[in-house]
Amino acid sequence: MDERRLAFLLDERVLRVHGDDARTWLQGQVTCDVLLGGPSVHGLVLSATGHVITDVWVLDRSRSGETPELWLRMPSRAFDAAMKRLDRFIVMEDVELEVTELRVIHTLGRPTREAYPTARLAAGPNADGWDVVVSDAETTLAELEREGFARGDDALYERLRIEAGKPRLGPDFGEHTLPQEAGLKSAVSFTKGCYFGQEPVVMLEHRGKPPKRLVQIAPLASSLGPVTVGAPVTDAEGREVGTITSATPEAALALVKRRALEAGELRLNGHAVPTRVVE
Amino acid sequence: MIELTPKAAEKVKEIRDSEGLGTQGLRVRVLGGGCSGFSYDLYFEDETTEMDQSFESHGIPIYVDMMSFQYLEGVEIDYVEGLHGAGFKFLNPQAKSTCGCGSSFSA
């Protein structure tokens, strides 16, 4: 199978944020700088304690001279919690949140049709990935198949994601994870000013160190035996210092104690393994 | 009720006079945003709507929309000056916490 021409229907939903105050209001709600412009930016919705409710891709769909409109792409599993959190902080701003039926298709290889609403290098596992946001996913998938894209399943997408070292909400980070622990600093602007949940994140950045770090363990030698989610990661003395969060036969992601990572080698099933901190 | 301390009222009058705004009132709002979720907003205005609550403190008219008022009832607005800066400070009995710089709060 040619992996350069694959299309995946992602388990994501899209929230439409519109109104005269949409941009400035959203700027105070997410970690990324939505006022910088550009078609798409990766950010986080945080809790008051700075933990991650979800990651989002903010797509500015505004047209010149018209009411600002932004789309927030996020994993379906976080949609209700994120919507509730965001809705709570609309007071008198001219902002409306609208649940859409839009779906997100990720392709490996660039679609040639220009009619797709949005196609941009984005959140996927491959440097040649593009995201297409559409109202009718099945029709678009059929069109992509005619273009030569094969439809990829969730298992293949997960394999590519883990081998690329990309963390995912749910298995690798979530409500108990700080952005710096999960390698999500690139989704945080440290210059944009205040946003909800900012203080713990900034304090950690300037005064402390993350207690845990997400690492990619790759390649996984066959001598290790099966590596499964939940398996313990140990230090050289056999003490448990972390847990596998995502795994394929070739690579795994693990959340491990930073001190253990700094102290020396990590082990899986008693064997030293190569690690790389997810940044 | 929303009140200004005498020092805050004096500062509001000073700013209003320097801007040539006559007898305009002070609009107080709550907006979503800031480190703790909600932030305060102050500006001069001479128009009110039927959705507003109106007060007067030390001769300054104060206007608050009903949505914001639910977070502002009982607020006292002070004006403080220090080595690290000067500005209006909200003493809000409904705030569960405030962020480090004091410009936002949770409720």
HADDOCK unambig.tbl for C-alpha pairs under 7 A between the chains (distance, minus, plus):
assign (segid A and resid 25 and name CA) (segid B and resid 32 and name CA) 6.65 0.50 0.50
assign (segid A and resid 25 and name CA) (segid B and resid 33 and name CA) 6.70 0.50 0.50
assign (segid A and resid 28 and name CA) (segid B and resid 33 and name CA) 4.32 0.50 0.50
assign (segid A and resid 28 and name CA) (segid B and resid 34 and name CA) 5.83 0.50 0.50
assign (segid A and resid 29 and name CA) (segid B and resid 33 and name CA) 6.09 0.50 0.50
assign (segid A and resid 48 and name CA) (segid B and resid 36 and name CA) 6.65 0.50 0.50
assign (segid A and resid 89 and name CA) (segid B and resid 32 and name CA) 4.49 0.50 0.50
assign (segid A and resid 89 and name CA) (segid B and resid 37 and name CA) 6.50 0.50 0.50
assign (segid A and resid 89 and name CA) (segid B and resid 38 and name CA) 6.87 0.50 0.50
assign (segid A and resid 90 and name CA) (segid B and resid 32 and name CA) 5.48 0.50 0.50
assign (segid A and resid 91 and name CA) (segid B and resid 30 and name CA) 6.74 0.50 0.50
assign (segid A and resid 91 and name CA) (segid B and resid 31 and name CA) 5.75 0.50 0.50
assign (segid A and resid 91 and name CA) (segid B and resid 32 and name CA) 6.13 0.50 0.50
assign (segid A and resid 91 and name CA) (segid B and resid 67 and name CA) 6.30 0.50 0.50
assign (segid A and resid 91 and name CA) (segid B and resid 68 and name CA) 6.78 0.50 0.50
assign (segid A and resid 92 and name CA) (segid B and resid 31 and name CA) 6.54 0.50 0.50
assign (segid A and resid 92 and name CA) (segid B and resid 67 and name CA) 6.63 0.50 0.50
assign (segid A and resid 93 and name CA) (segid B and resid 31 and name CA) 6.78 0.50 0.50
assign (segid A and resid 194 and name CA) (segid B and resid 34 and name CA) 4.74 0.50 0.50
assign (segid A and resid 194 and name CA) (segid B and resid 35 and name CA) 5.31 0.50 0.50
assign (segid A and resid 195 and name CA) (segid B and resid 33 and name CA) 5.91 0.50 0.50
assign (segid A and resid 195 and name CA) (segid B and resid 34 and name CA) 4.81 0.50 0.50
assign (segid A and resid 195 and name CA) (segid B and resid 35 and name CA) 4.85 0.50 0.50
assign (segid A and resid 196 and name CA) (segid B and resid 33 and name CA) 6.23 0.50 0.50
assign (segid A and resid 196 and name CA) (segid B and resid 34 and name CA) 5.63 0.50 0.50
assign (segid A and resid 196 and name CA) (segid B and resid 35 and name CA) 4.26 0.50 0.50
assign (segid A and resid 196 and name CA) (segid B and resid 36 and name CA) 5.54 0.50 0.50
assign (segid A and resid 196 and name CA) (segid B and resid 37 and name CA) 5.24 0.50 0.50
assign (segid A and resid 197 and name CA) (segid B and resid 35 and name CA) 5.41 0.50 0.50
assign (segid A and resid 197 and name CA) (segid B and resid 36 and name CA) 6.58 0.50 0.50
assign (segid A and resid 198 and name CA) (segid B and resid 35 and name CA) 5.20 0.50 0.50
assign (segid A and resid 199 and name CA) (segid B and resid 35 and name CA) 6.22 0.50 0.50
